[in-house]
Amino acid sequence: MIGRLNHIAIAVPDLKAGATVYRDTLGAKVSAPLDLPEHGVTTVFVELPNAKIELIHPLGDKSPIASFLERNPAGGIHHVCYEVDDIRAARDRLKAAGARVLGDGEPKVGAHGKPVLFLHPKDFLGTLIEIEER
């Protein structure tokens, strides 16, 4: 059901500093910042030959990333995103298998302009999973 790895998201306390590390130290191509108010984050993407790294920073007081950074002040891996062909079919299959879909269960538009859903980390070996329609 899952396709290729789309990205690994890393929560960072300072988005500009994080982008600098990837761009200047590691020599990667880094996108411009993008605010995603519906998700409560500002994000940049680090382009790699086989996937992306998403650096995420809180946007607003109710950002879920703010609470993550309170527990992990230096930042850290927040979630892993896999591609799926049909997000609603994947959601239905996952729910039938007992997986918990976070939020209201309806896909929201993600940073790539495509539908996304998040899956409860307790159902996936302690890892928050994002699925994104191809």
Contacts in CASP RR format, 6 or more apart in sequence:
PFRMAT RR
TARGET T0000
AUTHOR 0000-0000-0000
METHOD contacts of the structure
MODEL  1
MIGRLNHIAIAVPDLKAGATVYRDTLGAKVSAPLDLPEHGVTTVFVELPN
AKIELIHPLGDKSPIASFLERNPAGGIHHVCYEVDDIRAARDRLKAAGAR
VLGDGEPKVGAHGKPVLFLHPKDFLGTLIEIEER
1 84 0 8 1.000
1 90 0 8 1.000
1 93 0 8 1.000
2 82 0 8 1.000
2 83 0 8 1.000
2 84 0 8 1.000
2 90 0 8 1.000
2 131 0 8 1.000
3 82 0 8 1.000
3 83 0 8 1.000
3 84 0 8 1.000
3 85 0 8 1.000
3 134 0 8 1.000
4 51 0 8 1.000
4 82 0 8 1.000
4 83 0 8 1.000
5 50 0 8 1.000
5 51 0 8 1.000
5 80 0 8 1.000
5 81 0 8 1.000
5 82 0 8 1.000
5 83 0 8 1.000
6 51 0 8 1.000
6 52 0 8 1.000
6 81 0 8 1.000
6 82 0 8 1.000
6 83 0 8 1.000
6 112 0 8 1.000
6 132 0 8 1.000
7 45 0 8 1.000
7 51 0 8 1.000
7 52 0 8 1.000
7 53 0 8 1.000
7 54 0 8 1.000
7 80 0 8 1.000
7 81 0 8 1.000
8 51 0 8 1.000
8 52 0 8 1.000
8 53 0 8 1.000
8 54 0 8 1.000
8 77 0 8 1.000
8 79 0 8 1.000
8 80 0 8 1.000
8 81 0 8 1.000
9 53 0 8 1.000
9 54 0 8 1.000
9 55 0 8 1.000
9 56 0 8 1.000
9 77 0 8 1.000
9 78 0 8 1.000
9 79 0 8 1.000
9 80 0 8 1.000
9 81 0 8 1.000
9 130 0 8 1.000
10 53 0 8 1.000
10 54 0 8 1.000
10 55 0 8 1.000
10 56 0 8 1.000
10 75 0 8 1.000
10 76 0 8 1.000
10 77 0 8 1.000
10 78 0 8 1.000
11 56 0 8 1.000
11 57 0 8 1.000
11 65 0 8 1.000
11 68 0 8 1.000
11 69 0 8 1.000
11 72 0 8 1.000
11 75 0 8 1.000
11 76 0 8 1.000
11 77 0 8 1.000
11 78 0 8 1.000
12 18 0 8 1.000
12 55 0 8 1.000
12 56 0 8 1.000
12 57 0 8 1.000
12 75 0 8 1.000
12 76 0 8 1.000
13 57 0 8 1.000
13 69 0 8 1.000
13 73 0 8 1.000
13 74 0 8 1.000
13 75 0 8 1.000
14 57 0 8 1.000
15 33 0 8 1.000
15 42 0 8 1.000
15 44 0 8 1.000
15 55 0 8 1.000
15 57 0 8 1.000
18 55 0 8 1.000
19 30 0 8 1.000
19 33 0 8 1.000
19 44 0 8 1.000
19 46 0 8 1.000
19 55 0 8 1.000
22 28 0 8 1.000
22 30 0 8 1.000
22 46 0 8 1.000
22 53 0 8 1.000
22 55 0 8 1.000
23 29 0 8 1.000
23 30 0 8 1.000
28 46 0 8 1.000
28 47 0 8 1.000
28 48 0 8 1.000
28 53 0 8 1.000
29 46 0 8 1.000
29 47 0 8 1.000
30 44 0 8 1.000
30 45 0 8 1.000
30 46 0 8 1.000
30 47 0 8 1.000
31 44 0 8 1.000
31 45 0 8 1.000
31 46 0 8 1.000
31 47 0 8 1.000
32 44 0 8 1.000
33 42 0 8 1.000
33 43 0 8 1.000
33 44 0 8 1.000
34 42 0 8 1.000
34 43 0 8 1.000
34 44 0 8 1.000
34 111 0 8 1.000
35 41 0 8 1.000
35 42 0 8 1.000
35 59 0 8 1.000
36 42 0 8 1.000
36 43 0 8 1.000
36 59 0 8 1.000
36 110 0 8 1.000
36 111 0 8 1.000
37 59 0 8 1.000
38 108 0 8 1.000
38 109 0 8 1.000
38 110 0 8 1.000
39 59 0 8 1.000
39 108 0 8 1.000
39 110 0 8 1.000
39 111 0 8 1.000
40 58 0 8 1.000
40 59 0 8 1.000
40 60 0 8 1.000
40 62 0 8 1.000
40 63 0 8 1.000
40 64 0 8 1.000
40 65 0 8 1.000
41 56 0 8 1.000
41 57 0 8 1.000
41 58 0 8 1.000
41 59 0 8 1.000
41 63 0 8 1.000
41 65 0 8 1.000
42 56 0 8 1.000
42 57 0 8 1.000
42 58 0 8 1.000
42 59 0 8 1.000
43 54 0 8 1.000
43 55 0 8 1.000
43 56 0 8 1.000
43 57 0 8 1.000
43 111 0 8 1.000
44 54 0 8 1.000
44 55 0 8 1.000
45 52 0 8 1.000
45 53 0 8 1.000
45 54 0 8 1.000
45 55 0 8 1.000
45 111 0 8 1.000
46 52 0 8 1.000
46 53 0 8 1.000
46 54 0 8 1.000
46 55 0 8 1.000
54 81 0 8 1.000
54 111 0 8 1.000
56 65 0 8 1.000
56 78 0 8 1.000
57 65 0 8 1.000
58 65 0 8 1.000
58 66 0 8 1.000
58 69 0 8 1.000
59 65 0 8 1.000
60 66 0 8 1.000
65 78 0 8 1.000
68 75 0 8 1.000
68 78 0 8 1.000
69 75 0 8 1.000
78 128 0 8 1.000
79 118 0 8 1.000
79 127 0 8 1.000
79 128 0 8 1.000
79 129 0 8 1.000
79 130 0 8 1.000
80 127 0 8 1.000
80 128 0 8 1.000
80 129 0 8 1.000
80 130 0 8 1.000
81 116 0 8 1.000
81 129 0 8 1.000
81 130 0 8 1.000
81 131 0 8 1.000
81 132 0 8 1.000
82 129 0 8 1.000
82 130 0 8 1.000
82 131 0 8 1.000
82 132 0 8 1.000
83 131 0 8 1.000
83 132 0 8 1.000
83 133 0 8 1.000
83 134 0 8 1.000
84 90 0 8 1.000
84 131 0 8 1.000
84 132 0 8 1.000
84 133 0 8 1.000
84 134 0 8 1.000
85 133 0 8 1.000
85 134 0 8 1.000
86 133 0 8 1.000
87 107 0 8 1.000
87 115 0 8 1.000
87 116 0 8 1.000
87 117 0 8 1.000
87 131 0 8 1.000
87 132 0 8 1.000
87 133 0 8 1.000
88 107 0 8 1.000
90 117 0 8 1.000
90 131 0 8 1.000
91 101 0 8 1.000
91 105 0 8 1.000
91 107 0 8 1.000
91 117 0 8 1.000
91 131 0 8 1.000
94 101 0 8 1.000
94 119 0 8 1.000
95 101 0 8 1.000
98 123 0 8 1.000
99 119 0 8 1.000
99 120 0 8 1.000
99 123 0 8 1.000
99 124 0 8 1.000
100 119 0 8 1.000
100 120 0 8 1.000
100 122 0 8 1.000
100 123 0 8 1.000
101 117 0 8 1.000
101 118 0 8 1.000
101 119 0 8 1.000
101 120 0 8 1.000
102 117 0 8 1.000
102 118 0 8 1.000
102 119 0 8 1.000
102 120 0 8 1.000
103 118 0 8 1.000
105 117 0 8 1.000
107 115 0 8 1.000
107 116 0 8 1.000
107 117 0 8 1.000
107 133 0 8 1.000
108 115 0 8 1.000
108 116 0 8 1.000
108 117 0 8 1.000
109 115 0 8 1.000
109 116 0 8 1.000
110 116 0 8 1.000
110 132 0 8 1.000
112 132 0 8 1.000
114 132 0 8 1.000
114 133 0 8 1.000
114 134 0 8 1.000
115 132 0 8 1.000
115 133 0 8 1.000
116 130 0 8 1.000
116 131 0 8 1.000
116 132 0 8 1.000
116 133 0 8 1.000
117 130 0 8 1.000
117 131 0 8 1.000
118 128 0 8 1.000
118 129 0 8 1.000
118 130 0 8 1.000
119 128 0 8 1.000
119 129 0 8 1.000
119 130 0 8 1.000
119 131 0 8 1.000
120 128 0 8 1.000
121 127 0 8 1.000
121 128 0 8 1.000
121 129 0 8 1.000
END
